[in-house]
Amino acid sequence: MRIGEIAAVVGVTTRAIRHYHHVGLLPEPERRPNGYRAYSVRDAVLLARVRRLTELGLSLDEVRDVLADDAGRELADVLTELDADLARQEAEIQERRRRLAVLLAAGPGDAEPLSPALAELLAMAPRTDSPAAAKDREHLILLDAAGAGGQEIYAALGPLAADPAVLALYERLDDLADAPVDDPRITPLVAELVAAVPDEVFASIPTGGPVVTGFKEALLAEYAPAQAEVVRRVMETFIDRGRG
């Protein structure tokens, strides 16, 4: 058989055969007087085996090892490793699809490349147009991207995120947008916000606080003065109780 004929029989391209020759995977057959390669049935069997192994996902180096072991022990080892690798890939794909499902379930414009734990947390929160709630969401996303969040904290925040009563607290914070820093509504709102946070959240806060360097100052700068006073007091309570 000539190269085009063996390629047709086995179902590979002539380019692939030439590459197998080049890398030493398939021995060069003898050439006829006219210079053409003359492939035998044995060559076709070997080429077919190469094709089957590569279709299983083996690299050419792994195929070479398999072909070098006549007893087939290498093949069993390689296939076992390949099966384990495929199982890992399958688990990773399932996890990625689960994360995509969470993002697809979000409303238009709400999808973010989040950690699975934070995506689940945000999915629990009721819909709201509150600017303060939107800020909290953005801050959590930033902390998540910076690696300053954590599955333990997100899990502890779950009951709080799912509580519709929290929306009223956000609305009260929104109402302080034009208020002075000595507004009498600040102190009771701080107390109610702190009381709404489960004890598990405080227990999961690192000793150094739940924020990265400079984040606290940048966060407070986004709020109006009275709102910033509320957020500052709440954050300080978080840190103090977390240390305790």
C-alpha distance (Angstrom), angle and dihedral (degrees) to the residues before:
residue distance angle dihedral
M1 . . .
R2 3.78 . .
I3 3.81 121.0 .
G4 3.80 93.9 -95.8
E5 3.78 91.4 50.3
I6 3.82 96.3 49.9
A7 3.79 89.1 45.1
A8 3.80 89.7 55.6
V9 3.80 92.9 46.4
V10 3.82 95.1 50.5
G11 3.80 96.8 34.7
V12 3.78 100.8 -119.5
T13 3.78 133.1 115.3
T14 3.77 124.7 -98.8
R15 3.80 87.1 -123.7
A16 3.80 90.0 59.1
I17 3.81 91.1 50.4
R18 3.80 91.5 51.2
H19 3.81 89.2 49.5
Y20 3.80 91.0 51.3
H21 3.78 88.2 52.7
H22 3.80 91.3 48.0
V23 3.82 94.4 52.9
G24 3.80 92.6 43.0
L25 3.78 95.4 -112.9
L26 3.80 95.2 119.5
P27 3.82 118.9 36.3
E28 3.79 117.0 -121.6
P29 3.82 109.3 -108.1
E30 3.76 123.0 -134.5
R31 3.76 116.0 -83.7
R32 3.77 125.8 -126.5
P33 3.80 120.8 -124.1
N34 3.81 88.7 -94.5
G35 3.84 90.1 59.7
Y36 3.80 97.4 -108.7
R37 3.80 119.7 131.3
A38 3.81 114.1 -110.4
Y39 3.82 111.3 -146.8
S40 3.79 121.5 -162.1
V41 3.79 131.6 -151.6
R42 3.80 87.5 -102.3
D43 3.81 88.7 57.9
A44 3.79 89.4 51.2
V45 3.81 91.6 51.0
L46 3.79 90.9 50.3
L47 3.80 92.1 46.5
A48 3.81 90.7 49.2
R49 3.79 89.7 53.1
V50 3.80 90.5 51.1
R51 3.78 89.5 51.6
R52 3.80 93.6 50.3
L53 3.80 92.5 49.0
T54 3.80 94.6 48.1
E55 3.80 90.1 48.3
L56 3.81 87.6 56.6
G57 3.79 87.9 59.2
L58 3.80 101.1 -100.4
S59 3.78 117.2 147.3
L60 3.79 118.6 -123.9
D61 3.80 89.9 -105.7
E62 3.80 89.9 54.1
V63 3.81 90.6 47.3
R64 3.81 89.2 52.1
D65 3.82 90.5 53.2
V66 3.79 91.1 49.4
L67 3.79 93.4 49.5
A68 3.80 91.1 48.2
D69 3.81 91.4 58.6
D70 3.78 108.7 73.5
A71 3.80 92.7 -176.6
G72 3.78 91.3 61.9
R73 3.79 94.3 -128.6
E74 3.80 91.4 122.1
L75 3.80 90.6 52.4
A76 3.80 91.9 55.6
D77 3.80 91.7 49.7
V78 3.79 93.6 47.3
L79 3.79 93.5 47.0
T80 3.81 90.8 49.5
E81 3.80 90.4 52.6
L82 3.79 90.7 45.3
D83 3.79 91.2 51.6
A84 3.82 91.0 51.2
D85 3.80 90.8 48.4
L86 3.80 91.4 50.4
A87 3.81 89.6 49.8
R88 3.81 89.9 54.2
Q89 3.80 90.8 48.1
E90 3.79 90.3 49.0
A91 3.81 91.1 52.6
E92 3.80 91.0 48.5
I93 3.81 91.3 49.6
Q94 3.80 91.3 49.5
E95 3.81 90.3 51.4
R96 3.80 91.8 48.4
R97 3.82 90.5 49.6
R98 3.80 90.3 49.6
R99 3.81 89.9 53.1
L100 3.79 90.5 47.1
A101 3.80 90.3 51.4
V102 3.81 89.6 55.6
L103 3.80 91.2 49.7
L104 3.81 93.0 45.5
A105 3.79 89.8 51.7
A106 3.81 89.7 57.7
G107 3.77 121.2 94.0
P108 3.82 123.4 -97.1
G109 3.78 110.7 -64.9
D110 3.81 92.6 10.2
A111 3.79 97.8 96.6
E112 3.81 113.5 109.9
P113 3.83 133.3 169.6
L114 3.80 93.0 -105.0
S115 3.76 135.3 162.2
P116 3.83 111.3 -97.9
A117 3.81 91.8 -111.4
L118 3.80 94.5 53.2
A119 3.81 92.4 42.9
E120 3.80 89.5 55.9
L121 3.80 91.1 47.3
L122 3.80 94.6 51.3
A123 3.80 91.0 45.7
M124 3.82 88.4 62.0
A125 3.82 94.2 57.1
P126 3.82 117.2 100.4
R127 3.81 117.9 -118.2
T128 3.78 114.0 -92.6
D129 3.81 140.7 162.1
S130 3.79 92.2 -146.1
P131 3.84 111.8 135.7
A132 3.81 89.6 -150.9
A133 3.81 91.5 54.2
A134 3.80 90.0 48.6
K135 3.81 89.7 52.9
D136 3.80 91.5 51.2
R137 3.79 89.7 51.9
E138 3.81 92.0 50.1
H139 3.80 91.7 48.2
L140 3.79 92.0 51.2
I141 3.81 90.5 49.6
L142 3.81 90.4 51.0
L143 3.79 92.9 48.6
D144 3.79 89.7 46.8
A145 3.81 91.8 52.7
A146 3.81 90.3 47.7
G147 3.80 91.2 51.1
A148 3.80 91.9 -118.0
G149 3.80 94.3 119.0
G150 3.76 125.1 70.1
Q151 3.79 143.7 -163.0
E152 3.81 91.7 -109.7
I153 3.82 93.1 55.7
Y154 3.82 92.8 43.3
A155 3.79 91.6 50.3
A156 3.80 90.7 49.8
L157 3.81 90.5 50.3
G158 3.82 91.6 53.2
P159 3.84 97.5 93.3
L160 3.81 90.3 45.9
A161 3.81 93.8 50.1
A162 3.80 91.7 49.4
D163 3.83 94.7 48.4
P164 3.85 110.5 103.1
A165 3.84 89.2 -158.5
V166 3.79 88.8 70.6
L167 3.81 89.0 68.8
A168 3.80 89.1 67.0
L169 3.81 89.4 55.7
Y170 3.80 90.8 51.6
E171 3.81 89.6 50.3
R172 3.80 90.9 52.0
L173 3.79 88.8 51.8
D174 3.80 89.1 50.1
D175 3.81 89.0 53.0
L176 3.81 89.8 62.0
A177 3.81 93.0 64.0
D178 3.82 92.6 108.0
A179 3.80 98.6 27.6
P180 3.84 126.8 113.1
V181 3.81 120.9 -111.1
D182 3.81 91.1 -106.2
D183 3.80 94.3 55.1
P184 3.83 108.6 143.4
R185 3.81 91.2 -133.5
I186 3.81 91.9 68.3
T187 3.81 100.5 75.3
P188 3.83 97.6 48.5
L189 3.81 90.9 45.2
V190 3.81 91.1 52.5
A191 3.81 90.0 50.6
E192 3.80 92.7 49.9
L193 3.80 93.5 46.2
V194 3.80 91.3 51.4
A195 3.82 91.5 45.3
A196 3.81 90.4 52.3
V197 3.80 92.9 58.4
P198 3.84 113.4 92.5
D199 3.81 116.9 -119.9
E200 3.81 88.6 -120.0
V201 3.81 89.4 67.6
F202 3.78 92.4 57.0
A203 3.80 90.5 46.6
S204 3.81 91.4 53.5
I205 3.81 95.8 50.2
P206 3.84 112.0 106.7
T207 3.80 117.2 -116.4
G208 3.78 91.5 -109.0
G209 3.79 92.4 54.6
P210 3.80 133.7 -98.9
V211 3.81 96.2 -79.6
V212 3.79 138.8 78.9
T213 3.80 122.3 -121.7
G214 3.79 112.0 -68.2
F215 3.78 93.8 6.7
K216 3.80 95.5 106.4
E217 3.80 92.9 55.9
A218 3.80 93.1 45.5
L219 3.79 91.2 47.8
L220 3.80 95.0 50.8
A221 3.80 91.0 48.6
E222 3.81 89.4 64.2
Y223 3.80 93.4 63.0
A224 3.78 133.0 74.0
P225 3.85 112.4 -104.9
A226 3.81 97.5 -96.1
Q227 3.79 92.3 43.4
A228 3.80 90.9 48.3
E229 3.79 89.4 53.1
V230 3.80 90.3 55.2
V231 3.80 93.2 47.3
R232 3.82 92.1 45.9
R233 3.79 93.1 52.8
V234 3.80 92.7 46.1
M235 3.80 92.3 49.3
E236 3.80 92.2 48.8
T237 3.80 89.8 50.8
F238 3.81 89.6 50.7
I239 3.79 92.2 52.2
D240 3.82 94.8 44.0
R241 3.80 93.8 48.3
G242 3.82 91.0 43.2
R243 3.79 89.4 56.9
G244 3.78 90.3 48.6
